[in-house]
Amino acid sequence: MLIRYFGKNVCWKIRRRFYHKRNFSATAGSDKTDLERIRNIGIMAHIDAGKTTTTERMLFYSGSIPNMGEVHDGNTVTDFMEQERQRGITIASAAVTFAWKGHRLNLIDTPGHIDFTMGVEQTLGALDGAVVILDSSAGVEAQTTTVWRQADRYSLPRIVYCNKMDRADADFDMCLTSIETKFDVTPLPVQIPLKNNSELSIVDLLTLETVTFDRSNQGRKVQRQKLEDPEALSLARERRRSLTDKLSELDDNLADKIIEQESLDDIPGELLLESLRRTTLAQRGVPVLLGSSYKNVGVQLLMDAAVFYLPSPNHHQKAKLYSCFRESFAARAFKVIHDKQRGPITFFRVFTGKLSKGQRVYNVQREKTEQGGKLYAAYADDYEEIAEVSEGNIAALGGLKSTITGDLLTGSVTAVARAKEILQRRDVEEADRRGLFDPARVPDPVFFCSIEPPSMAYQSALDTALQELEREDPSLRVSVDSETGQTVLSGMGELHIEIIKERIRTEYKIHADLGPLQIAYKETIGRRIKDSFELHHVVGSTKHDVTVTMSLIDCYEGEELLLMDNTRESASNLAAVHPRFMGAVKSGVSSALNCGPRLGCPVIKVGVKLHWLEVGKGTSETMVASAVSQCIRKLLEDAGVVLLEPIMRLEIVTPEAYAPGVLGDLGRRRTEIQEITVRRDDKIIRSLAPLSELLGYATKLRILTSGTGNFSLEFDSYKRMGPLEEQQAIKNVTGF
Ligand code: GDP
């Protein structure tokens, strides 16, 4: 009936709104009981393991979407950015909210490509637990190891789902071994696969039942039957005993029960379930499940497991830290996007208190109060307006113009001052305090390129696009080259810049020209140096006179860029300088160090010391800044400036047979091998390699290992180059 009046999609929206209201009222999560019913879960995996397909199934079975999309058709809900539809990869963390068995699941899709690990980090802080998806034919892959390590840092309890078990080459036992060796954690398989004429079903080891998923209605109907086949039953019993045994080593509570009962058999399923939950929360082991999302097998059991085993917001590692805000509102923004109709939308996780629509929020990092607009529950590219969001939940807020990913949103300046006071009284580690109030640490970009609009008419549209993209993704930086006036994009990897370019083209409809991709070199000085500089300038009738003495300190690692000479003579001279001229000195220092003499790259690992400053009457601040800049440039010319190049931590996993070829090739790339280890039939090669030697390495490794090897790359440090490499780098950049 409804369908006749409104059409299918509108009907679904009405149904969902009703369902939403019934399942989580506007004040969901406002008391501790409600909090226990929330799960903020990250979904993470190596690219292509099946995150998008699995998320889509979850939404479908929970009743949030009427139809399932398929990745290869480009119509899934979470891969909504046009970019992703074309590439079939998940770039941004889309948040989706749905209900499952009386619980509210907030699912955050984390990016799968190495270039987007920054996005993963931002998201992890908002989560309470994670589902890690593996491709059962591949086991644990390089990117998953990187994400797993990041999740370790955030102490996130996890469960693992071995997807693609329908494939002929899927190997559940191999996955368990690779979880144990690569993640260094005890896998606790709670299921085993059962294949009947290539039809996949699942044996639940806790209940010793076979679980089948009716193919005729897209796996919606889940049937459980006592396992009867004697052979399968005997195997399942053996696996159950082994699970109980492993669990008893990790959980004293269960061990006591076993001692009481004097047997590993016949421990009731509920006891195992409770034990698994305790073990998962304590991160002593990970429950492992299996399925085939594509063939609609196992996804409902995975959702059950997320509810059973993963923690509620009450268990968040930082809950105690955020409690300094008491009842007042405190939330962390973990994602910003720009919606064509709704403008900027900020996704955030509420740690304390609540937020109502239209309320003002104080952003701690930007030191700014902003007017919040509409408040939404998020369904990937669809939003449902809500009146209020409270502790433990994830929601999206419209209207914030300055907030960027990673910022702390609070109720007011006073609330922040009060929270700081409370923290002061508590014995809190400095790192935690800084983590709470300081801006998120953004890694240095390693690549950059110039970007230009197709014509001047597009300049302002391009500026807006870049501004928005920069807010969405803090690892992207946009700057203007002071010499050429060109706009410069800096990012974390080849694919990162490529994606940005395509987003500008497809979402903003600007066919921007990108210059060649260049490595972000830095410069530093070879030795300590001191000198003076005088500026005498007449502009109109005004005379400007500045005398300045400064020195550059090499190998400097301190945070303060400008240091003062504290000797008696200098100190009395500097004390007499008007504060506004000190501001000018600072701006002169940063502008000079921003553009080194060698290749115009930023100069790092340099400290600047001010020894003497005399400013003549009537001299302007601009002239003081200019004199300081010129003084530093002169010092840099004489200080033996050298180039520094980005060095990456490179981890390669390759079958043993290809290892000699890979190592031989690394030898030609100025690589410093740090460690070679063996895991089953694979060699793991850990090394430090200059980024300039790794352009297009993905293709090279694929050729060297016939497509079987993979690698992960992380920034390590900046290092001095040899004279020959330096010459080559200069030639690559300048062309001569
Ligand atoms: P993501 O990159 O992790 O989001 O992975 P996708 O969900 O995009 O899936 C990557 C590819 O694997 C797509 O072609 C899917 O159709 C396919 N796929 C996903 N799940 C399964 C599965 O259970 N079995 C098989 N055989 N293929 C799957």
Residues whose N, C-alpha, C, O or C-beta is under 5 A from the ligand:
A	BS01	GDP	A45 H46 I47 D48 A49 G50 K51 T52 T53 T54 V71 G88 I89 T90 N163 K164 M165 R167 G291 S292 S293 Y294 K295
